[in-house]
Amino acid sequence: EKEQLLQGTSEKLQQARDYVESKKDEILSLKERNQFHHMPEVGWMNDPNGFSVYQGEYHLFYQYFPYDVKWGPMHWGHVKSRDFIKWEYLPVAMAPDQEYETGGCFSGSALEVDGKHVLMYTGHTNPNPDDESWVRQVQCLAVGDGVNYHKYVNNPVIKTEEMPEHSSLTDFRDPKLWVKDGVYYCVLGSKSDENSARVLLYKSVDLVHWTYVGIVGESNHEFGYMWECPDLFHLDGQDVLIMSPQGVPVEEFRHKNTNTTVYCLGELNYETAHFERRVMEEIDYGLDFYAPQTTESLDGRRIMIAWMQSWHQNMPTDKYGWVTSMTIPRELSIKGDVMYQWPVREIEKYRSGHIGHESVIFEGSKTLAGVKGRHLDLEMVIDFKEAKYFEIKVMKGEDQETNIVYDVDRHVLSFDRRQSRSGIDGLNYREMPVPLVDGKLSLRLLMDTYSVELFAQEGAHTMTSTVYSDLCAEGIEFIADRTVEMTVHKWELNV
Ligand code: FRU
């Protein structure tokens, strides 16, 4: 009987699956692909969706438009993994084939419920592309077995009528679902009819009937006009709200990308929805990091993954038929007022060819035997001694390099792809305040074909960026203005 409440597979979905099948072999064999980051087989990808455990495996869905290297009506792409690193491609999970989602199946989340995989997502319609005020967004369900997903016949389960007073009807999206003490909750991104961004809390006992609880947080015109992709979870004694605000004023160091991401530490009142916030900080100070989402691993770690891309930028791999990657999944922890991020420990089993250089003391320029390449895990500790300036050049070729610099007087770490030949129009340089600990900087650097992820001071500060250098640019050089002492460990990463 329950099966009758689910829609069958549509022609539109079959068409997307067939299309991907017909294109994928050619694109998957390209060397112009990342090696240990998830990318779409073909076409366009944005936000991670439905990051969850189902039947003992990790599932990741994503905003997907297979037919072009540009955004289009959103499908849900789908992969799964046993270790967060090696992802197996599965057939496209959803296509926008219902009348309440003609503009796309927008972002959402997933949960395992009684042996079924439940997806909750936003149905987006845009009947008049010349006039955004016609846009409507509603919340929907689909149920599946890990491969095939069927939409609930009585979708939508949260309609625009169920928004609080003075809401904008055009922005109501990205449900993040969780269960606590047998009750389902979801947070949604939204805004008031006067463009004040909001996160809303809803609850349900059966996933089908939802009640509005209240406003978790609101920008009051001070912190952007729309908060996308909220996520809320409990970690190390705190409630953590993460979200992706649009329209936040730029500060000296923070919020330089068009859309930013933040974490808030505090406490959620489940009765009133009020989030008592103690701390708010930008999650990642790199050039390409957006729409992060988390899940809990089988052994209880909180893992975050994000879209390793900024909106509104050219994407140089479009010529190869695919664009954009996800970040490496990261283990989160809270220490004091800081959310730490660290690459999932599973990546360590893909390390090979260890090279270690202990206590290298130098001044000027230095290269280290065996320390070069494009697919690397590098761990270093730099003891500044006398130096005021320290630089690592990576992806160094004859006429190109990418520069990571620490300025001791300013306590600022910077990332610079202006000389990288990336060909990205727009922002190519960012700075991040990083205090030294006992006069030292610890840095971990994960480099894939087209990306650099930096984790400073054990993951207290991170910078994630794409870099589209020529593949032959693989030199690494260290520069210091006066004496420094450093330790460097390098591994190749091959998946
Ligand atoms: C964030 C976002 C979401 C939306 C999706 C559409 O990047 O704008 O708010 O659901 O992308 O693809």
Residues whose N, C-alpha, C, O or C-beta is under 5 A from the ligand:
A	BS01	FRU	D47 Q63 M74 F106 S107 R173 D174 E228 C229 A291
